[in-house]
Amino acid sequence: MLMIRAIVRPAKAQEVMQGLLDAGYPAVTKIPVVGRGKQRGLRVGDVVYDELPKEMLVTVVPDADKRFVLDAIMMNAKTGEEGKFGDGKIFVSKVEEVYTISSGLKESEPEIAEPKEA
C-alpha cells in the first residue's frame, strides 16, 4: 500500500477530491496547511508572503493503483494546460500497516471502489 499526499492550491482541492471520487477513490483526508516552495513565497510591492495557504490531501491506495491516482490528482490540480508555479507537490510513501480503530483489525489493502476509466 502507498500513502499519497498532495499539497495543492485551495481553489483546486475540491476539484482534486471530486476527480478522485469519480475515479473510485472516495477516501481522502483534507488538511489546511501553509508553507512555501521553491519560489520562496510571494512578493507584492514591499510585502512578502512567505506562508501561502494550501490544502494537503491524503489517501492510501494499493501499489498497483499509484499511476492512476497520481494522474487523477495532477489532471485536476494543474492550473491551465501547462501548469504554474505553486500548483503543488505530490509525495508517495510506503505504508507498512493499517488498522481500523473501531474493530481493531489489521487491513491488508484499503477498501476502495473499482477504478473507473479516465
C-alpha positions in Angstrom: 0.0 0.0 0.0 1.0 3.6 -0.6 0.2 6.9 1.1 -0.2 9.7 -1.4 0.0 13.2 0.0 -0.8 16.0 -2.4 -0.2 19.7 -1.5 -2.5 21.7 -3.8 -3.9 25.2 -4.2 -7.0 25.7 -2.0 -9.0 26.6 -5.2 -8.1 23.2 -6.7 -8.7 21.0 -3.6 -12.4 20.3 -4.3 -11.7 19.5 -8.0 -9.0 17.0 -7.0 -11.2 15.4 -4.4 -14.1 15.1 -6.9 -11.6 13.7 -9.5 -10.5 11.0 -7.0 -14.1 10.3 -6.1 -15.1 9.9 -9.8 -12.0 7.6 -10.3 -13.3 5.3 -7.5 -11.1 6.7 -4.6 -13.6 8.3 -2.1 -11.4 8.1 1.0 -9.4 11.3 1.2 -8.3 13.4 4.2 -8.1 17.2 3.6 -6.0 19.3 5.9 -5.4 23.1 5.6 -1.7 23.9 5.6 0.6 26.8 4.9 4.1 26.9 3.5 6.2 27.9 0.6 8.0 26.2 -2.2 11.0 27.0 -4.4 9.5 30.4 -5.2 10.1 31.4 -1.6 6.7 32.9 -1.1 5.0 35.8 -2.9 6.1 39.4 -3.1 3.5 42.1 -3.6 5.3 45.5 -3.6 7.3 45.7 -0.4 5.3 42.9 1.3 6.5 39.3 1.2 4.0 36.5 1.9 6.2 33.6 2.8 3.5 31.4 4.2 1.0 30.7 1.5 -2.3 28.8 2.1 -2.5 25.3 0.6 -4.5 22.1 1.2 -3.0 18.7 1.8 -5.0 15.8 0.6 -4.0 12.3 1.9 -5.1 8.9 0.6 -3.9 5.4 0.9 -4.1 3.1 -2.2 -2.8 -0.2 -3.4 0.6 -0.1 -5.0 -0.9 -1.1 -8.4 -3.1 2.0 -8.4 -0.3 4.5 -7.9 -0.1 5.8 -11.5 -3.9 6.0 -11.9 -4.2 8.1 -8.7 -1.3 10.3 -9.5 -2.7 11.1 -12.9 -6.1 11.9 -11.4 -4.5 14.3 -8.9 -2.3 16.0 -11.5 -5.1 16.4 -14.0 -7.3 18.2 -11.5 -4.7 20.2 -9.6 -2.8 21.7 -12.6 -3.6 25.3 -13.4 -4.3 25.6 -17.2 -2.7 23.4 -19.8 0.9 24.0 -18.8 0.6 24.4 -15.0 2.1 27.2 -12.9 4.5 27.7 -10.1 2.6 27.0 -6.8 0.4 24.2 -8.2 1.8 21.9 -5.6 3.7 18.7 -4.9 2.8 15.0 -4.5 4.6 12.8 -2.1 4.4 9.0 -2.2 5.4 6.8 0.8 5.1 3.1 1.6 2.5 2.1 4.2 3.6 -0.8 6.4 0.4 -1.4 8.3 -3.2 -0.1 8.5 -5.6 -0.7 11.4 -9.3 0.1 11.7 -9.8 1.8 15.1 -13.4 0.6 15.7 -12.7 -3.1 15.1 -9.0 -3.2 15.9 -8.5 -5.3 12.8 -5.4 -5.0 10.6 -6.2 -4.3 7.0 -4.2 -5.9 4.2 -5.4 -3.5 1.4 -7.6 -0.3 1.6 -11.3 -0.9 0.7 -12.0 1.2 -2.4 -14.4 1.1 -5.3 -13.2 -0.3 -8.6 -11.3 2.4 -10.5 -13.2 3.9 -13.5 -11.6 4.7 -16.8 -10.4 8.3 -17.1 
